[in-house]
Amino acid sequence: MCYGDSIELKATGGSGAAVFQWSPLSGVSSIVSDNSKVRVSPATSTTYILQASEGGCLEADTFSVQVHPPVSAAFNLSQMKVCIPASEVAFENRSQGAVSITWDFGDNTGLSNETNPLHTYQTPGSYAVRLVAIGVGGCKDTVFSPTKVEVYDGFQPIVNTTPALPLEVSAPGGGIVTGK
């Protein structure tokens, strides 16, 4: 199980009057009065011992719960605002405990499993980036960018002249200079 999760353990046996005792008790909360069902959320891998007593008989069984280490998804990005066509954004994976990751850049171009990808946005818009980090045992953590990546339409600056070209100017000495 993943760190921070819980699981229900159920004890059965006897002819209906059995009393159950679980140990260790750390991370155990009873669900029913005879302790036949308990919820456990251990911080580390733990072996639980179940003792059942009924009519003077005492029996025991064990159950091991493996707890996988926590995983934490985190990332940085090079810029939050870009213009097309120069709209490449660099993403830096800062996840802890991950054995694999999946990026969703929010622009419906598919997913990426690259560690530190470069992504080029093709369409103006506002995009929420998501990173899913997967740890040992399939434990997951998901994080979204704190603010959306803003992609703007690029533009080409245009120079205008006054007066408009072509232009003819009288040169000293009586000549005419033409400009375009």
C-alpha positions as CSV (number, residue, x, y, z in Angstrom):
1,M,0.0,0.0,0.0
2,C,1.1,3.6,-0.4
3,Y,2.3,5.8,2.4
4,G,-0.7,7.6,4.0
5,D,-3.3,5.1,2.8
6,S,-5.2,2.7,5.0
7,I,-6.6,-0.8,4.6
8,E,-9.3,-2.8,6.4
9,L,-8.3,-6.1,8.0
10,K,-11.1,-8.6,8.8
11,A,-10.8,-11.5,11.2
12,T,-13.0,-14.6,11.0
13,G,-13.1,-17.9,12.8
14,G,-14.6,-19.7,15.7
15,S,-18.2,-20.4,16.3
16,G,-19.4,-16.8,16.7
17,A,-18.2,-15.9,20.2
18,A,-14.5,-15.3,19.3
19,V,-12.8,-12.2,20.6
20,F,-10.0,-10.8,18.5
21,Q,-6.9,-8.9,19.6
22,W,-4.5,-7.1,17.1
23,S,-1.0,-6.0,17.7
24,P,0.9,-3.8,17.3
25,L,-1.8,-1.2,18.0
26,S,0.0,1.8,16.4
27,G,-1.9,2.8,13.4
28,V,-4.9,0.6,14.2
29,S,-8.5,1.8,14.7
30,S,-11.3,-0.6,15.6
31,I,-14.3,-0.7,13.4
32,V,-16.5,-3.1,15.4
33,S,-16.6,-3.8,19.2
34,D,-15.2,-7.4,19.0
35,N,-12.2,-6.1,16.9
36,S,-13.1,-8.5,14.0
37,K,-12.6,-5.6,11.6
38,V,-9.9,-3.0,12.0
39,R,-8.5,-0.2,9.8
40,V,-4.8,0.1,9.7
41,S,-2.6,2.9,8.3
42,P,1.0,2.2,9.3
43,A,3.8,4.6,8.5
44,T,6.1,1.8,7.6
45,S,5.8,-1.9,6.6
46,T,4.3,-3.8,9.5
47,T,3.4,-7.3,10.4
48,Y,0.2,-7.5,12.4
49,I,-0.5,-10.4,14.8
50,L,-4.1,-11.4,15.3
51,Q,-4.9,-13.4,18.4
52,A,-8.4,-15.1,18.6
53,S,-9.8,-16.6,21.7
54,E,-12.9,-18.5,22.2
55,G,-14.0,-21.1,24.8
56,G,-10.5,-21.3,26.4
57,C,-8.8,-21.8,23.0
58,L,-6.2,-19.3,21.8
59,E,-5.0,-19.1,18.2
60,A,-2.9,-16.6,16.3
61,D,-2.3,-15.5,12.7
62,T,-0.1,-12.9,11.1
63,F,-0.7,-10.5,8.2
64,S,2.1,-8.2,6.7
65,V,1.3,-4.8,5.2
66,Q,4.0,-3.5,3.0
67,V,4.1,0.3,2.9
68,H,5.8,1.9,-0.1
69,P,7.7,5.2,0.3
70,P,5.9,8.4,-0.4
71,V,6.2,10.0,-3.8
72,S,6.0,13.8,-4.4
73,A,5.4,15.4,-7.8
74,A,7.0,18.8,-8.4
75,F,8.4,20.8,-11.3
76,N,9.7,24.1,-12.5
77,L,9.2,25.7,-15.9
78,S,11.4,28.2,-17.8
79,Q,8.7,30.7,-18.5
80,M,5.0,31.3,-18.0
81,K,4.4,33.6,-21.0
82,V,5.5,32.8,-24.6
83,C,4.7,34.0,-28.1
84,I,4.2,31.9,-31.2
85,P,6.4,30.9,-33.1
86,A,9.1,31.0,-30.4
87,S,6.9,29.2,-27.9
88,E,9.2,26.6,-26.5
89,V,9.0,26.0,-22.7
90,A,11.6,24.0,-20.7
91,F,10.2,21.8,-17.9
92,E,12.3,20.6,-15.0
93,N,11.2,17.6,-13.1
94,R,11.7,18.1,-9.3
95,S,9.8,15.0,-8.1
96,Q,11.0,12.9,-5.2
97,G,10.6,9.1,-5.0
98,A,9.3,8.8,-8.6
99,V,10.3,5.8,-10.8
100,S,8.3,7.2,-13.7
101,I,6.6,10.4,-14.7
102,T,3.9,11.6,-17.2
103,W,3.5,15.2,-18.4
104,D,0.4,16.7,-19.8
105,F,1.1,20.1,-21.3
106,G,-2.6,21.0,-21.4
107,D,-2.8,21.6,-25.2
108,N,-4.1,18.2,-26.3
109,T,-0.8,17.3,-28.0
110,G,-0.4,14.0,-26.1
111,L,1.6,13.0,-23.1
112,S,5.3,12.9,-22.5
113,N,7.4,10.6,-20.3
114,E,10.6,12.6,-20.8
115,T,12.3,13.6,-17.5
116,N,13.0,17.2,-18.4
117,P,11.1,17.9,-21.7
118,L,11.0,20.9,-24.0
119,H,7.5,21.6,-25.3
120,T,6.5,23.9,-28.1
121,Y,3.0,25.4,-28.0
122,Q,1.4,25.8,-31.4
123,T,-1.8,27.6,-30.6
124,P,-2.5,30.8,-28.5
125,G,-4.3,30.1,-25.3
126,S,-4.0,29.4,-21.6
127,Y,-2.7,26.0,-20.6
128,A,-2.6,24.2,-17.2
129,V,0.4,21.8,-17.0
130,R,0.0,18.5,-15.1
131,L,2.8,16.2,-13.8
132,V,2.0,12.7,-12.5
133,A,4.8,11.1,-10.6
134,I,4.6,7.3,-10.0
135,G,6.6,5.7,-7.2
136,V,7.3,2.1,-6.1
137,G,4.2,0.0,-5.9
138,G,2.3,2.3,-8.2
139,C,1.9,5.1,-5.6
140,K,1.0,8.4,-7.4
141,D,1.2,12.1,-6.8
142,T,-0.2,14.7,-9.2
143,V,0.7,18.4,-9.3
144,F,-0.6,21.2,-11.6
145,S,1.3,24.3,-12.5
146,P,0.5,27.1,-10.0
147,T,-0.5,29.4,-12.9
148,K,-1.3,28.5,-16.5
149,V,1.2,28.9,-19.3
150,E,0.0,31.8,-21.5
151,V,0.7,31.6,-25.2
152,Y,0.2,34.6,-27.4
153,D,0.1,35.2,-31.1
154,G,3.4,36.5,-32.4
155,F,3.6,39.6,-34.6
156,Q,5.9,41.2,-37.1
157,P,6.8,44.8,-36.4
158,I,6.3,47.1,-39.5
159,V,8.1,50.3,-40.1
160,N,6.2,53.1,-41.7
161,T,7.7,56.3,-43.0
162,T,6.3,59.8,-43.3
163,P,6.1,60.8,-46.0
164,A,5.4,57.4,-47.5
165,L,8.1,55.9,-49.8
166,P,9.2,56.2,-52.6
167,L,10.7,59.5,-51.6
168,E,12.5,62.1,-53.7
169,V,14.7,64.6,-52.0
170,S,16.6,67.5,-53.6
171,A,20.3,67.1,-53.1
172,P,22.8,70.0,-52.7
173,G,24.1,70.9,-56.1
174,G,20.8,70.4,-57.9
175,G,20.5,66.6,-58.0
176,I,17.6,64.4,-56.9
177,V,18.0,61.5,-54.5
178,T,15.3,58.7,-54.7
179,G,14.7,56.4,-51.7
180,K,12.7,53.3,-51.3
